[in-house]
Amino acid sequence: MSPTPGPRSTWSKLGWFVLLWAGGVAVITVVGFAIKLSLGV
């Protein structure tokens, strides 16, 4: 629990992971919506 420069890098990695995860979810949602739309039409 001692103050070290570690937390900053950990938060940075966590931020990148969340960004990549959110991007992947957005892509899957858009692709799924496009497929649903094309199948509907």
PDB file with SEQRES, HELIX, SHEET and CRYST1 records, atoms N, CA, C and O in Angstrom:
SEQRES   1 A   41  MET SER PRO THR PRO GLY PRO ARG SER THR TRP SER LYS          
SEQRES   2 A   41  LEU GLY TRP PHE VAL LEU LEU TRP ALA GLY GLY VAL ALA          
SEQRES   3 A   41  VAL ILE THR VAL VAL GLY PHE ALA ILE LYS LEU SER LEU          
SEQRES   4 A   41  GLY VAL                                                      
HELIX    1 AA1 GLY A    6  GLY A   40  1                                  35    
CRYST1    1.000    1.000    1.000  90.00  90.00  90.00 P 1           1          
ATOM      1  N   MET A   1       0.833  -1.199   0.000  1.00  0.00           N  
ATOM      2  CA  MET A   1       0.000   0.000   0.000  1.00  0.00           C  
ATOM      3  C   MET A   1       0.870   1.253   0.000  1.00  0.00           C  
ATOM      4  O   MET A   1       0.374   2.348   0.266  1.00  0.00           O  
ATOM      5  N   SER A   2       2.166   1.104  -0.297  1.00  0.00           N  
ATOM      6  CA  SER A   2       3.054   2.260  -0.304  1.00  0.00           C  
ATOM      7  C   SER A   2       2.919   3.011  -1.626  1.00  0.00           C  
ATOM      8  O   SER A   2       2.687   2.398  -2.668  1.00  0.00           O  
ATOM      9  N   PRO A   3       3.065   4.346  -1.586  1.00  0.00           N  
ATOM     10  CA  PRO A   3       2.926   5.155  -2.811  1.00  0.00           C  
ATOM     11  C   PRO A   3       4.019   4.841  -3.824  1.00  0.00           C  
ATOM     12  O   PRO A   3       5.203   5.022  -3.541  1.00  0.00           O  
ATOM     13  N   THR A   4       3.625   4.373  -4.996  1.00  0.00           N  
ATOM     14  CA  THR A   4       4.586   4.046  -6.054  1.00  0.00           C  
ATOM     15  C   THR A   4       4.028   4.524  -7.395  1.00  0.00           C  
ATOM     16  O   THR A   4       2.822   4.739  -7.516  1.00  0.00           O  
ATOM     17  N   PRO A   5       4.887   4.694  -8.404  1.00  0.00           N  
ATOM     18  CA  PRO A   5       4.421   5.117  -9.732  1.00  0.00           C  
ATOM     19  C   PRO A   5       3.636   4.032 -10.458  1.00  0.00           C  
ATOM     20  O   PRO A   5       3.259   4.207 -11.617  1.00  0.00           O  
ATOM     21  N   GLY A   6       3.386   2.912  -9.783  1.00  0.00           N  
ATOM     22  CA  GLY A   6       2.670   1.791 -10.397  1.00  0.00           C  
ATOM     23  C   GLY A   6       1.219   2.099 -10.745  1.00  0.00           C  
ATOM     24  O   GLY A   6       0.788   1.829 -11.866  1.00  0.00           O  
ATOM     25  N   PRO A   7       0.450   2.666  -9.798  1.00  0.00           N  
ATOM     26  CA  PRO A   7      -0.980   2.903 -10.050  1.00  0.00           C  
ATOM     27  C   PRO A   7      -1.252   3.655 -11.344  1.00  0.00           C  
ATOM     28  O   PRO A   7      -2.220   3.356 -12.042  1.00  0.00           O  
ATOM     29  N   ARG A   8      -0.408   4.626 -11.669  1.00  0.00           N  
ATOM     30  CA  ARG A   8      -0.643   5.417 -12.880  1.00  0.00           C  
ATOM     31  C   ARG A   8      -0.595   4.526 -14.123  1.00  0.00           C  
ATOM     32  O   ARG A   8      -1.469   4.611 -14.986  1.00  0.00           O  
ATOM     33  N   SER A   9       0.434   3.668 -14.212  1.00  0.00           N  
ATOM     34  CA  SER A   9       0.562   2.779 -15.372  1.00  0.00           C  
ATOM     35  C   SER A   9      -0.576   1.765 -15.381  1.00  0.00           C  
ATOM     36  O   SER A   9      -1.075   1.385 -16.440  1.00  0.00           O  
ATOM     37  N   THR A  10      -0.983   1.329 -14.178  1.00  0.00           N  
ATOM     38  CA  THR A  10      -2.093   0.374 -14.086  1.00  0.00           C  
ATOM     39  C   THR A  10      -3.367   1.005 -14.618  1.00  0.00           C  
ATOM     40  O   THR A  10      -4.098   0.379 -15.385  1.00  0.00           O  
ATOM     41  N   TRP A  11      -3.641   2.246 -14.215  1.00  0.00           N  
ATOM     42  CA  TRP A  11      -4.843   2.941 -14.697  1.00  0.00           C  
ATOM     43  C   TRP A  11      -4.753   3.165 -16.194  1.00  0.00           C  
ATOM     44  O   TRP A  11      -5.763   3.099 -16.895  1.00  0.00           O  
ATOM     45  N   SER A  12      -3.537   3.433 -16.697  1.00  0.00           N  
ATOM     46  CA  SER A  12      -3.355   3.642 -18.133  1.00  0.00           C  
ATOM     47  C   SER A  12      -3.698   2.370 -18.897  1.00  0.00           C  
ATOM     48  O   SER A  12      -4.409   2.407 -19.901  1.00  0.00           O  
ATOM     49  N   LYS A  13      -3.177   1.235 -18.404  1.00  0.00           N  
ATOM     50  CA  LYS A  13      -3.474  -0.051 -19.050  1.00  0.00           C  
ATOM     51  C   LYS A  13      -4.969  -0.350 -18.973  1.00  0.00           C  
ATOM     52  O   LYS A  13      -5.564  -0.820 -19.942  1.00  0.00           O  
ATOM     53  N   LEU A  14      -5.568  -0.078 -17.825  1.00  0.00           N  
ATOM     54  CA  LEU A  14      -7.000  -0.318 -17.642  1.00  0.00           C  
ATOM     55  C   LEU A  14      -7.800   0.553 -18.601  1.00  0.00           C  
ATOM     56  O   LEU A  14      -8.792   0.110 -19.179  1.00  0.00           O  
ATOM     57  N   GLY A  15      -7.354   1.806 -18.762  1.00  0.00           N  
ATOM     58  CA  GLY A  15      -8.029   2.717 -19.689  1.00  0.00           C  
ATOM     59  C   GLY A  15      -7.969   2.204 -21.122  1.00  0.00           C  
ATOM     60  O   GLY A  15      -8.968   2.237 -21.841  1.00  0.00           O  
ATOM     61  N   TRP A  16      -6.802   1.733 -21.534  1.00  0.00           N  
ATOM     62  CA  TRP A  16      -6.656   1.189 -22.889  1.00  0.00           C  
ATOM     63  C   TRP A  16      -7.515  -0.054 -23.067  1.00  0.00           C  
ATOM     64  O   TRP A  16      -8.125  -0.238 -24.120  1.00  0.00           O  
ATOM     65  N   PHE A  17      -7.569  -0.911 -22.049  1.00  0.00           N  
ATOM     66  CA  PHE A  17      -8.373  -2.134 -22.118  1.00  0.00           C  
ATOM     67  C   PHE A  17      -9.850  -1.782 -22.262  1.00  0.00           C  
ATOM     68  O   PHE A  17     -10.561  -2.375 -23.073  1.00  0.00           O  
ATOM     69  N   VAL A  18     -10.308  -0.810 -21.469  1.00  0.00           N  
ATOM     70  CA  VAL A  18     -11.712  -0.379 -21.543  1.00  0.00           C  
ATOM     71  C   VAL A  18     -12.002   0.225 -22.916  1.00  0.00           C  
ATOM     72  O   VAL A  18     -13.060  -0.015 -23.497  1.00  0.00           O  
ATOM     73  N   LEU A  19     -11.050   1.012 -23.430  1.00  0.00           N  
ATOM     74  CA  LEU A  19     -11.225   1.626 -24.753  1.00  0.00           C  
ATOM     75  C   LEU A  19     -11.352   0.555 -25.823  1.00  0.00           C  
ATOM     76  O   LEU A  19     -12.260   0.607 -26.652  1.00  0.00           O  
ATOM     77  N   LEU A  20     -10.442  -0.419 -25.808  1.00  0.00           N  
ATOM     78  CA  LEU A  20     -10.477  -1.500 -26.800  1.00  0.00           C  
ATOM     79  C   LEU A  20     -11.756  -2.314 -26.667  1.00  0.00           C  
ATOM     80  O   LEU A  20     -12.369  -2.681 -27.669  1.00  0.00           O  
ATOM     81  N   TRP A  21     -12.160  -2.596 -25.429  1.00  0.00           N  
ATOM     82  CA  TRP A  21     -13.376  -3.386 -25.190  1.00  0.00           C  
ATOM     83  C   TRP A  21     -14.602  -2.633 -25.699  1.00  0.00           C  
ATOM     84  O   TRP A  21     -15.463  -3.209 -26.365  1.00  0.00           O  
ATOM     85  N   ALA A  22     -14.672  -1.343 -25.380  1.00  0.00           N  
ATOM     86  CA  ALA A  22     -15.804  -0.531 -25.834  1.00  0.00           C  
ATOM     87  C   ALA A  22     -15.828  -0.462 -27.359  1.00  0.00           C  
ATOM     88  O   ALA A  22     -16.896  -0.526 -27.970  1.00  0.00           O  
ATOM     89  N   GLY A  23     -14.647  -0.330 -27.976  1.00  0.00           N  
ATOM     90  CA  GLY A  23     -14.566  -0.299 -29.437  1.00  0.00           C  
ATOM     91  C   GLY A  23     -15.042  -1.607 -30.042  1.00  0.00           C  
ATOM     92  O   GLY A  23     -15.771  -1.609 -31.033  1.00  0.00           O  
ATOM     93  N   GLY A  24     -14.632  -2.719 -29.448  1.00  0.00           N  
ATOM     94  CA  GLY A  24     -15.057  -4.031 -29.945  1.00  0.00           C  
ATOM     95  C   GLY A  24     -16.560  -4.203 -29.827  1.00  0.00           C  
ATOM     96  O   GLY A  24     -17.205  -4.701 -30.750  1.00  0.00           O  
ATOM     97  N   VAL A  25     -17.125  -3.792 -28.694  1.00  0.00           N  
ATOM     98  CA  VAL A  25     -18.575  -3.895 -28.492  1.00  0.00           C  
ATOM     99  C   VAL A  25     -19.308  -3.026 -29.517  1.00  0.00           C  
ATOM    100  O   VAL A  25     -20.328  -3.440 -30.069  1.00  0.00           O  
ATOM    101  N   ALA A  26     -18.788  -1.825 -29.767  1.00  0.00           N  
ATOM    102  CA  ALA A  26     -19.413  -0.924 -30.734  1.00  0.00           C  
ATOM    103  C   ALA A  26     -19.390  -1.539 -32.130  1.00  0.00           C  
ATOM    104  O   ALA A  26     -20.391  -1.488 -32.845  1.00  0.00           O  
ATOM    105  N   VAL A  27     -18.258  -2.119 -32.523  1.00  0.00           N  
ATOM    106  CA  VAL A  27     -18.131  -2.746 -33.846  1.00  0.00           C  
ATOM    107  C   VAL A  27     -19.103  -3.916 -33.968  1.00  0.00           C  
ATOM    108  O   VAL A  27     -19.798  -4.049 -34.975  1.00  0.00           O  
ATOM    109  N   ILE A  28     -19.149  -4.767 -32.937  1.00  0.00           N  
ATOM    110  CA  ILE A  28     -20.060  -5.925 -32.963  1.00  0.00           C  
ATOM    111  C   ILE A  28     -21.507  -5.452 -33.057  1.00  0.00           C  
ATOM    112  O   ILE A  28     -22.306  -6.035 -33.789  1.00  0.00           O  
ATOM    113  N   THR A  29     -21.845  -4.395 -32.315  1.00  0.00           N  
ATOM    114  CA  THR A  29     -23.213  -3.862 -32.332  1.00  0.00           C  
ATOM    115  C   THR A  29     -23.563  -3.341 -33.719  1.00  0.00           C  
ATOM    116  O   THR A  29     -24.643  -3.626 -34.235  1.00  0.00           O  
ATOM    117  N   VAL A  30     -22.656  -2.577 -34.324  1.00  0.00           N  
ATOM    118  CA  VAL A  30     -22.903  -2.014 -35.657  1.00  0.00           C  
ATOM    119  C   VAL A  30     -23.035  -3.129 -36.690  1.00  0.00           C  
ATOM    120  O   VAL A  30     -23.944  -3.100 -37.520  1.00  0.00           O  
ATOM    121  N   VAL A  31     -22.135  -4.109 -36.645  1.00  0.00           N  
ATOM    122  CA  VAL A  31     -22.178  -5.226 -37.596  1.00  0.00           C  
ATOM    123  C   VAL A  31     -23.466  -6.023 -37.412  1.00  0.00           C  
ATOM    124  O   VAL A  31     -24.133  -6.365 -38.388  1.00  0.00           O  
ATOM    125  N   GLY A  32     -23.809  -6.313 -36.172  1.00  0.00           N  
ATOM    126  CA  GLY A  32     -25.038  -7.053 -35.896  1.00  0.00           C  
ATOM    127  C   GLY A  32     -26.258  -6.290 -36.377  1.00  0.00           C  
ATOM    128  O   GLY A  32     -27.178  -6.882 -36.941  1.00  0.00           O  
ATOM    129  N   PHE A  33     -26.276  -4.984 -36.160  1.00  0.00           N  
ATOM    130  CA  PHE A  33     -27.393  -4.153 -36.604  1.00  0.00           C  
ATOM    131  C   PHE A  33     -27.482  -4.147 -38.124  1.00  0.00           C  
ATOM    132  O   PHE A  33     -28.576  -4.213 -38.684  1.00  0.00           O  
ATOM    133  N   ALA A  34     -26.322  -4.066 -38.799  1.00  0.00           N  
ATOM    134  CA  ALA A  34     -26.297  -4.073 -40.267  1.00  0.00           C  
ATOM    135  C   ALA A  34     -26.826  -5.404 -40.805  1.00  0.00           C  
ATOM    136  O   ALA A  34     -27.604  -5.421 -41.759  1.00  0.00           O  
ATOM    137  N   ILE A  35     -26.412  -6.506 -40.204  1.00  0.00           N  
ATOM    138  CA  ILE A  35     -26.884  -7.830 -40.633  1.00  0.00           C  
ATOM    139  C   ILE A  35     -28.392  -7.943 -40.415  1.00  0.00           C  
ATOM    140  O   ILE A  35     -29.118  -8.430 -41.281  1.00  0.00           O  
ATOM    141  N   LYS A  36     -28.853  -7.488 -39.252  1.00  0.00           N  
ATOM    142  CA  LYS A  36     -30.279  -7.530 -38.936  1.00  0.00           C  
ATOM    143  C   LYS A  36     -31.065  -6.696 -39.946  1.00  0.00           C  
ATOM    144  O   LYS A  36     -32.141  -7.096 -40.390  1.00  0.00           O  
ATOM    145  N   LEU A  37     -30.519  -5.532 -40.305  1.00  0.00           N  
ATOM    146  CA  LEU A  37     -31.176  -4.642 -41.259  1.00  0.00           C  
ATOM    147  C   LEU A  37     -31.230  -5.288 -42.636  1.00  0.00           C  
ATOM    148  O   LEU A  37     -32.270  -5.275 -43.293  1.00  0.00           O  
ATOM    149  N   SER A  38     -30.106  -5.853 -43.071  1.00  0.00           N  
ATOM    150  CA  SER A  38     -30.046  -6.469 -44.406  1.00  0.00           C  
ATOM    151  C   SER A  38     -30.965  -7.688 -44.475  1.00  0.00           C  
ATOM    152  O   SER A  38     -31.569  -7.954 -45.514  1.00  0.00           O  
ATOM    153  N   LEU A  39     -31.071  -8.429 -43.370  1.00  0.00           N  
ATOM    154  CA  LEU A  39     -31.954  -9.600 -43.347  1.00  0.00           C  
ATOM    155  C   LEU A  39     -33.414  -9.157 -43.320  1.00  0.00           C  
ATOM    156  O   LEU A  39     -34.279  -9.795 -43.920  1.00  0.00           O  
ATOM    157  N   GLY A  40     -33.677  -8.058 -42.617  1.00  0.00           N  
ATOM    158  CA  GLY A  40     -35.042  -7.543 -42.536  1.00  0.00           C  
ATOM    159  C   GLY A  40     -35.533  -7.069 -43.891  1.00  0.00           C  
ATOM    160  O   GLY A  40     -36.703  -7.242 -44.231  1.00  0.00           O  
ATOM    161  N   VAL A  41     -34.631  -6.465 -44.670  1.00  0.00           N  
ATOM    162  CA  VAL A  41     -34.986  -5.956 -46.004  1.00  0.00           C  
ATOM    163  C   VAL A  41     -34.769  -7.075 -47.011  1.00  0.00           C  
ATOM    164  O   VAL A  41     -35.001  -6.885 -48.205  1.00  0.00           O  
TER     165      VAL A  41                                                      
END                                                                             
